[in-house]
Amino acid sequence: MERERMHYPLRYRRARSLLYVIALFWLWLWLGSAASIAALHHSPVHAVLAMYALAVVVLVSIPAALLAAVRMILTHPRRHAVVVPLNARQTLEPAHWWYGEKAS
């Protein structure tokens, strides 16, 4: 018995968004993080904490980007997928369990 492969477009979009955020972070790190830390020269404790936070985020962003890229490769959307439009009436009907007569 052969099962159809399930497609989850939201996973692909989340992985793509994560890659965009990581790319923006690395761009900011390359262009502006030194100026941000230099602005903390009045408090060396804050500067050290900022450097520590940047080091942690850099180390976390590398495997996160790799996992997001792998997820994008594995869940790439199909080109021949069929889009089924929903009726407006189906989307506007309230759920039967939401705010019934027993709500206080």
Backbone as CSV, one residue per row, in Angstrom:
resi,resn,N_x,N_y,N_z,CA_x,CA_y,CA_z,C_x,C_y,C_z
1,MET,0.844,-1.176,0.000,0.000,0.000,0.000,0.888,1.237,0.000
2,GLU,0.773,2.008,-1.047,1.614,3.196,-1.183,0.867,4.422,-0.691
3,ARG,1.518,5.176,0.155,0.903,6.388,0.706,1.382,7.601,-0.056
4,GLU,0.500,8.570,-0.185,0.886,9.822,-0.830,1.740,10.639,0.111
5,ARG,2.650,11.357,-0.472,3.510,12.237,0.327,2.725,13.481,0.706
6,MET,2.691,13.762,1.993,1.981,14.947,2.473,2.822,16.189,2.214
7,HIS,2.160,17.248,1.883,2.851,18.504,1.605,2.391,19.556,2.603
8,TYR,3.336,20.173,3.263,3.046,21.204,4.252,3.713,22.503,3.808
9,PRO,2.993,23.378,3.103,3.629,24.608,2.606,4.034,25.563,3.717
10,LEU,3.389,25.479,4.874,3.726,26.388,5.958,5.121,26.097,6.506
11,ARG,5.523,24.846,6.524,6.874,24.504,6.978,7.924,25.108,6.053
12,TYR,7.679,25.048,4.763,8.611,25.638,3.792,8.704,27.148,4.001
13,ARG,7.564,27.790,4.193,7.554,29.253,4.369,8.220,29.665,5.680
14,ARG,8.003,28.893,6.737,8.667,29.206,8.003,10.173,29.061,7.894
15,ALA,10.621,28.017,7.203,12.061,27.825,7.016,12.647,28.956,6.174
16,ARG,11.940,29.365,5.145,12.408,30.474,4.315,12.470,31.773,5.121
17,SER,11.448,32.008,5.942,11.452,33.214,6.779,12.603,33.186,7.774
18,LEU,12.872,32.016,8.347,13.992,31.894,9.283,15.312,32.198,8.585
19,LEU,15.477,31.719,7.356,16.701,32.026,6.618,16.825,33.522,6.342
20,TYR,15.698,34.183,6.036,15.732,35.636,5.824,16.154,36.364,7.102
21,VAL,15.594,35.942,8.230,15.932,36.590,9.503,17.399,36.369,9.848
22,ILE,17.890,35.166,9.631,19.296,34.888,9.918,20.203,35.680,8.980
23,ALA,19.811,35.795,7.717,20.610,36.589,6.774,20.627,38.062,7.182
24,LEU,19.483,38.586,7.631,19.449,39.978,8.101,20.307,40.155,9.346
25,PHE,20.283,39.172,10.246,21.117,39.252,11.435,22.590,39.280,11.065
26,TRP,23.017,38.404,10.140,24.419,38.382,9.739,24.820,39.662,9.016
27,LEU,23.889,40.229,8.242,24.177,41.511,7.591,24.342,42.613,8.632
28,TRP,23.453,42.633,9.632,23.592,43.615,10.701,24.885,43.380,11.479
29,LEU,25.221,42.128,11.718,26.445,41.798,12.439,27.667,42.307,11.681
30,TRP,27.630,42.162,10.370,28.752,42.582,9.538,28.840,44.102,9.429
31,LEU,27.680,44.767,9.375,27.692,46.210,9.113,27.544,47.090,10.352
32,GLY,26.778,46.668,11.356,26.464,47.626,12.398,26.631,47.204,13.830
33,SER,26.996,45.969,14.082,27.050,45.534,15.477,28.207,46.184,16.228
34,ALA,29.298,46.478,15.553,30.435,47.108,16.235,30.064,48.502,16.732
35,ALA,29.296,49.227,15.945,28.863,50.558,16.365,27.904,50.465,17.545
36,SER,27.068,49.439,17.557,26.132,49.270,18.669,26.865,48.966,19.966
37,ILE,27.883,48.132,19.893,28.639,47.787,21.097,29.537,48.948,21.516
38,ALA,30.031,49.709,20.551,30.852,50.866,20.884,30.033,51.929,21.614
39,ALA,28.734,51.956,21.361,27.875,52.919,22.053,27.698,52.560,23.527
40,LEU,28.076,51.358,23.919,27.968,50.928,25.314,29.255,51.165,26.099
41,HIS,30.075,52.092,25.672,31.380,52.296,26.316,31.269,52.864,27.736
42,HIS,30.108,53.385,28.112,29.952,53.915,29.471,29.857,52.799,30.506
43,SER,29.370,51.646,30.076,29.215,50.534,31.007,29.902,49.298,30.431
44,PRO,31.064,48.943,30.961,31.750,47.766,30.430,30.992,46.468,30.679
45,VAL,30.184,46.425,31.725,29.400,45.219,31.995,28.386,44.996,30.880
46,HIS,27.725,46.069,30.463,26.750,45.946,29.378,27.437,45.562,28.074
47,ALA,28.621,46.094,27.834,29.354,45.740,26.624,29.751,44.262,26.627
48,VAL,30.170,43.761,27.765,30.544,42.345,27.860,29.307,41.465,27.675
49,LEU,28.189,41.847,28.265,26.958,41.082,28.081,26.499,41.098,26.624
50,ALA,26.642,42.233,25.973,26.273,42.318,24.558,27.172,41.443,23.699
51,MET,28.470,41.433,23.997,29.393,40.576,23.252,29.065,39.091,23.481
52,TYR,28.742,38.746,24.702,28.375,37.364,25.016,27.097,36.972,24.281
53,ALA,26.103,37.856,24.274,24.847,37.575,23.583,25.078,37.408,22.085
54,LEU,25.909,38.258,21.506,26.210,38.124,20.080,26.917,36.804,19.780
55,ALA,27.847,36.409,20.641,28.555,35.148,20.428,27.593,33.963,20.489
56,VAL,26.666,34.002,21.426,25.695,32.913,21.542,24.779,32.870,20.323
57,VAL,24.303,34.026,19.899,23.393,34.059,18.746,24.112,33.628,17.472
58,VAL,25.380,33.994,17.335,26.146,33.547,16.169,26.257,32.028,16.169
59,LEU,26.574,31.451,17.308,26.726,30.005,17.379,25.398,29.269,17.185
60,VAL,24.304,29.867,17.591,22.998,29.235,17.415,22.487,29.422,15.985
61,SER,22.844,30.534,15.356,22.303,30.816,14.027,22.868,29.895,12.946
62,ILE,24.067,29.385,13.132,24.664,28.524,12.100,23.892,27.205,11.958
63,PRO,23.684,26.433,13.040,22.895,25.203,12.852,21.427,25.483,12.523
64,ALA,20.891,26.592,13.006,19.501,26.927,12.672,19.365,27.187,11.179
65,ALA,20.339,27.870,10.591,20.299,28.116,9.153,20.456,26.816,8.369
66,LEU,21.322,25.933,8.830,21.491,24.646,8.149,20.214,23.810,8.216
67,LEU,19.573,23.780,9.375,18.331,23.022,9.508,17.215,23.630,8.672
68,ALA,17.155,24.951,8.607,16.136,25.598,7.778,16.369,25.307,6.300
69,ALA,17.625,25.298,5.875,17.928,24.986,4.476,17.556,23.543,4.149
70,VAL,17.843,22.624,5.061,17.472,21.227,4.838,15.960,21.083,4.785
71,ARG,15.252,21.770,5.665,13.793,21.698,5.649,13.229,22.278,4.355
72,MET,13.843,23.345,3.842,13.376,23.896,2.576,13.604,22.919,1.431
73,ILE,14.715,22.214,1.459,15.001,21.240,0.399,14.029,20.070,0.472
74,LEU,13.768,19.595,1.683,12.911,18.415,1.834,11.430,18.710,1.633
75,THR,10.993,19.934,1.891,9.570,20.267,1.767,9.328,21.282,0.663
76,HIS,10.085,21.183,-0.410,9.912,22.119,-1.519,8.524,21.932,-2.120
77,PRO,7.793,23.038,-2.378,6.429,22.899,-2.897,6.421,22.309,-4.304
78,ARG,5.399,21.545,-4.562,5.231,20.931,-5.883,4.697,21.967,-6.867
79,ARG,5.139,21.889,-8.098,4.699,22.838,-9.128,3.333,22.475,-9.691
80,HIS,2.940,21.230,-9.650,1.678,20.802,-10.249,0.568,20.660,-9.200
81,ALA,0.708,21.335,-8.094,-0.311,21.254,-7.043,-1.574,21.995,-7.469
82,VAL,-2.691,21.535,-6.976,-3.984,22.126,-7.299,-4.424,22.986,-6.118
83,VAL,-4.841,24.208,-6.405,-5.329,25.112,-5.370,-6.850,25.041,-5.374
84,VAL,-7.414,24.747,-4.215,-8.863,24.642,-4.085,-9.365,25.870,-3.339
85,PRO,-10.151,26.737,-3.995,-10.654,27.927,-3.302,-11.757,27.556,-2.309
86,LEU,-11.820,28.261,-1.211,-12.853,28.040,-0.202,-14.013,28.992,-0.440
87,ASN,-15.214,28.529,-0.126,-16.372,29.408,-0.197,-16.323,30.401,0.944
88,ALA,-16.844,31.594,0.729,-16.869,32.597,1.791,-17.758,32.144,2.931
89,ARG,-18.814,31.419,2.629,-19.727,30.953,3.667,-19.050,29.948,4.583
90,GLN,-18.179,29.120,4.046,-17.493,28.131,4.866,-16.517,28.783,5.835
91,THR,-15.899,29.865,5.431,-14.899,30.492,6.282,-15.510,31.404,7.333
92,LEU,-16.757,31.860,7.133,-17.355,32.810,8.062,-18.272,32.164,9.094
93,GLU,-18.535,30.884,8.976,-19.405,30.228,9.949,-18.695,30.114,11.288
94,PRO,-19.350,30.511,12.373,-18.696,30.383,13.682,-18.653,28.922,14.120
95,ALA,-17.657,28.608,14.889,-17.542,27.260,15.422,-18.649,27.035,16.447
96,HIS,-19.177,25.820,16.488,-20.311,25.550,17.370,-19.927,25.576,18.845
97,TRP,-18.670,25.417,19.169,-18.253,25.364,20.568,-17.779,26.715,21.082
98,TRP,-17.756,27.710,20.247,-17.190,28.990,20.638,-18.283,29.909,21.156
99,TYR,-18.150,30.421,22.357,-19.076,31.376,22.969,-20.540,30.957,22.813
100,GLY,-20.867,29.918,23.462,-22.262,29.468,23.442,-23.079,30.203,24.493
101,GLU,-24.219,29.655,24.809,-25.116,30.266,25.797,-24.547,30.169,27.203
102,LYS,-23.633,29.225,27.441,-23.110,29.016,28.783,-21.923,29.920,29.110
103,ALA,-21.521,30.752,28.175,-20.370,31.611,28.446,-20.749,32.674,29.455
104,SER,-19.869,32.935,30.388,-20.187,33.923,31.416,-19.622,35.271,31.058
